[in-house]
Amino acid sequence: MTARTPIVRWIDQEAPTATAAASFASDLEFEAVGFKAGGKRILDEVSIWAESGQVLCLLGPSGSGKTSLLRIAAGIERPTSGRVLIGGTAVAGPEGFVPPERRGVGLMFQDFALFPHMTILDNVRFGLRPLGASHAHSAALAALERVGLRAAAADYPHTLSGGEQQRVALARALTPRPRVLLMDEPFSGLDSRLKDVIRTDTLQILRETGSTAIVVTHDAEEAMRMGDRIALLRDGRLVQAGTAHELYRRPASLFAAGFFSELNVLAGTVRGGRVECPLGTVAASPRSDGTPVKIGLRLNGLRLAVDGSGVPARVLSRRFLGSVDLLTLAVDGADRPLRARIRPSELGEGVDEIVVSVDPQEIFVFEDTDGSI
Ligand SMILES: Nc1ncnc2c1ncn2[C@@H]1O[C@H](COP(=O)(O)OP(=O)(O)OP(=O)(O)O)[C@@H](O)[C@H]1O
């Protein structure tokens, strides 16, 4: 396999910085951050941090508070309670408030927010004004060279593709060498094939420049691809933070498990530290007898075979989705059909009567707190 040519090799470590505060990547910490606006609680005691030189993804459904957290990091909003620290120094909290322009943070939004009336060069140069005209000119040209767009320096944003505009926005955001780069859904405006390439390039640039970045996304796969750590939010609260592996393998709730992959959800009750479900008995200790639980089964955790050990089932429908088939199954003992995703070769076409077993790694048991399935 040939190595990809990076679109940016490095941000010149010797280049002078736009502001004294923007010299080094720093860590950023949200300490019990709360935020109320319009009479509504938007964030509640959120404590997470982005390590220096790493990417933290803020993941969650629409309205979970991701952008509010990013705006608080930037200094566009003030937290109602708690503190924000950059490089160990409070920039928002009871001690006071550091305005956005003195935090040394870079911002990148989903629409790239390039100034349409300025050339590409002027767009990149915009963040470098404190350097002086000639220095800013050469630093901006060097940045464009690194993102492979020096030839477009005199063009205007509307003449560039979405992917090229995204590179310009990244060059503009990183050239002043911010302590933390804040990115709000930076890839959402790109079509899916371009998104893959640009996302990979962006991650490479962040790595090569040793940047700290906080990336907002509602796409779990994007968070897994980009994030050294992921913070999953719901209704303004932190559900779970950790590596992609930790969140996927040890989800803290049914919501967390379901955010990373589709689930079949079944109800059960704990008996003797175990819970019965139609596909077998699952360990459920240390919960006490009689505790109602929900059991989440990942669709790709069901194993289907024509014979052997397992629970008898019947194939109700089968859909070809390319690399996988999606099946619905009537499983003995289950009061509703279960869904499964399998490799097409796992089960011959036209087979109706099967047996189903389940990969224990893909079963999750959580206490049933609201009685719904
Ligand atoms: N200044 C404000 N005044 C009133 N409500 C606000 C304010 N800022 C955010 N909200 C509300 O807070 C909730 C969280 O918004 P936020 O944009 O942070 O969520 P999000 O997770 O980024 O959502 P999305 O993915 O849709 O952008 C939403 O219901 C939003 O309408």
The ligand as an SDF file (V2000), in Angstrom:
LIG
                    3D

 31 33  0  0  0  0  0  0  0  0999 V2000
  -28.5510   31.1340   24.2440 N   0  0  0  0  0  0  0  0  0  0  0  0
  -29.5400   30.2290   24.2900 C   0  0  0  0  0  0  0  0  0  0  0  0
  -30.7830   30.5600   24.7010 N   0  0  0  0  0  0  0  0  0  0  0  0
  -31.7720   29.6400   24.7650 C   0  0  0  0  0  0  0  0  0  0  0  0
  -31.6170   28.3410   24.4320 N   0  0  0  0  0  0  0  0  0  0  0  0
  -30.4130   27.9580   23.9980 C   0  0  0  0  0  0  0  0  0  0  0  0
  -29.2990   28.8590   23.9140 C   0  0  0  0  0  0  0  0  0  0  0  0
  -28.2140   28.1640   23.4620 N   0  0  0  0  0  0  0  0  0  0  0  0
  -28.6380   26.8970   23.2840 C   0  0  0  0  0  0  0  0  0  0  0  0
  -29.9360   26.7690   23.5910 N   0  0  0  0  0  0  0  0  0  0  0  0
  -30.7340   25.5070   23.5670 C   0  0  0  0  0  0  0  0  0  0  0  0
  -29.9860   24.5500   24.2940 O   0  0  0  0  0  0  0  0  0  0  0  0
  -30.1010   23.2610   23.7140 C   0  0  0  0  0  0  0  0  0  0  0  0
  -28.7320   22.7270   23.3820 C   0  0  0  0  0  0  0  0  0  0  0  0
  -28.2570   23.4410   22.2460 O   0  0  0  0  0  0  0  0  0  0  0  0
  -26.8560   23.1160   21.5730 P   0  0  0  0  0  0  0  0  0  0  0  0
  -26.7840   23.8840   20.2900 O   0  0  0  0  0  0  0  0  0  0  0  0
  -25.7650   23.3250   22.5440 O   0  0  0  0  0  0  0  0  0  0  0  0
  -27.0150   21.5600   21.2860 O   0  0  0  0  0  0  0  0  0  0  0  0
  -26.2270   20.6470   20.2590 P   0  0  0  0  0  0  0  0  0  0  0  0
  -25.9940   19.3480   20.9620 O   0  0  0  0  0  0  0  0  0  0  0  0
  -25.0230   21.3400   19.7270 O   0  0  0  0  0  0  0  0  0  0  0  0
  -27.3100   20.4540   19.1400 O   0  0  0  0  0  0  0  0  0  0  0  0
  -27.1410   20.3710   17.5280 P   0  0  0  0  0  0  0  0  0  0  0  0
  -26.4060   19.0820   17.2580 O   0  0  0  0  0  0  0  0  0  0  0  0
  -28.5530   20.3370   17.0380 O   0  0  0  0  0  0  0  0  0  0  0  0
  -26.3920   21.5750   17.0900 O   0  0  0  0  0  0  0  0  0  0  0  0
  -31.0080   23.4240   22.5060 C   0  0  0  0  0  0  0  0  0  0  0  0
  -32.3090   23.0590   22.8830 O   0  0  0  0  0  0  0  0  0  0  0  0
  -30.9110   24.9110   22.1820 C   0  0  0  0  0  0  0  0  0  0  0  0
  -32.0850   25.3720   21.5840 O   0  0  0  0  0  0  0  0  0  0  0  0
  1  2  1  0
  2  3  1  0
  2  7  2  0
  3  4  2  0
  4  5  1  0
  5  6  2  0
  6  7  1  0
  6 10  1  0
  7  8  1  0
  8  9  2  0
  9 10  1  0
 10 11  1  0
 11 12  1  0
 11 30  1  0
 12 13  1  0
 13 14  1  0
 13 28  1  0
 14 15  1  0
 15 16  1  0
 16 17  2  0
 16 18  1  0
 16 19  1  0
 19 20  1  0
 20 21  2  0
 20 22  1  0
 20 23  1  0
 23 24  1  0
 24 25  2  0
 24 26  1  0
 24 27  1  0
 28 29  1  0
 28 30  1  0
 30 31  1  0
M  END
$$$$
